[in-house]
Amino acid sequence: MVNVYFFGKKYSVPAELTIMTAMEYAGYTLKRGCGCRHGFCGASATIYRIKGENQLKTCLACQTQVEDMQTQMREKRTWLEGEIETLNQQIRTYQNEIDTLVSANKDLRKKL
């Protein structure tokens, strides 16, 4: 089961469902925008947002599987941790260069 939000309300639905079938599973009756339910007609075009993100996404509700927030947050955290480590390595490299330049500057001042 994964947690999804429809119109601000939280529902737990099976992970294998599409957005459209998850809405029906949650008790909604879809009267419009269902189309062929196989992605050919494009009637289920949907705009959605993942909780905690600002980016809007588009999809066909009849073709797009629901996503678990916990899984997404874990993936995002893993990516961010990798980015932070890369930045830390760059900072260490620059710090070594700065230390070398400061030391050279001190040596030059002593000679003057």
N, C-alpha and C positions, 0 to 999 in steps of 0.2 A: 504494500500500500504506500502511496505517496500523498503528500499534502498539497492541495491546490486551493486557490482562492477564486471564487466567482462572485463578482459584485461585492467584494470586501468580506465575504463570508468563507470560512475555512471548511474544506471537505477532505476526507481521506478516501481515495479512489484507487483501484488496482493500477499498477504501473504500466500495464500493457495497453491501456485505453488511449484512444485519441481524445483531443480536447472536446470534440463533439459528443462522443459517447460518454466521456467523463461528466459532462454537463447533464446528460440524461440519467446517468447513474446517480448523480447528486439530487435528482428529482425535478430538474427543469424539463419542460415540454418545449421542444423546438418546433415552431410553426412556420418560420421563414428562414431562408439562408441555408437550408439543408441540401438542396440540389440532389445530385446523383449519389452522394456519399462515397464516391470513389476518386475524387480529385479531377475528373474530366471537365466538369462544367464550370468550376471556379466559384460557385455560389457560396461556398463556406469561407470566403476570404475573411480573415480575422486579424485584428491588431491586438496584441497583448503585451504585458510587461511582467517581468519577473520581480517579485517583491524584493525591495532593497536596491533595485537598479533603476536608473532613469531612462535607459534606452527602450524605445518601443520596438517591438518585433512584429513581423507580418508572417502569415502562414495560411494554409488551408486547414481549417479545424477538423476536417474529416481525414486528413492525412498526417497530422502532427501529433506525436505521442506526448502525453503529459510529462512534465519534468519535476523531479523532486528537488525542492529547495536545498535540502541537506547535501545532496550530491553536487549540485551546482556550487554551493558555498565551499565545499571541500575542494573542488577543482579550482575554484578561484583562489582559495587560500594557498594551495600548492603552487599555483602560478605566481602569486605574489611573493611567496617565500623564495622562489627561484630568482625573481627580479631583485628582491632585497639582497640576496647573497651576491648577485652580480654587481650591484651598486656598492656593496661593502668591499668587494675585491678592487673595484675601481678607486674607491676612497683610499684603501691601503696603498695602492700604486701611487696615487697622487701625493699621499702623505710622505712616502719615501722620497719622492722627487722634491717636495717642499723642504724636507729635512736636509737633503743634500744641498739645496740652494742656500738655505739659511746658514749651514755650516760653512759653505764657500764664502758667503758674505762676511761672516765673522772673521774668517782667515784673512780676507782682504782688508778689513778694518784694522786688524792687528798690524799688518804690514805698513799701513799708512800712518 
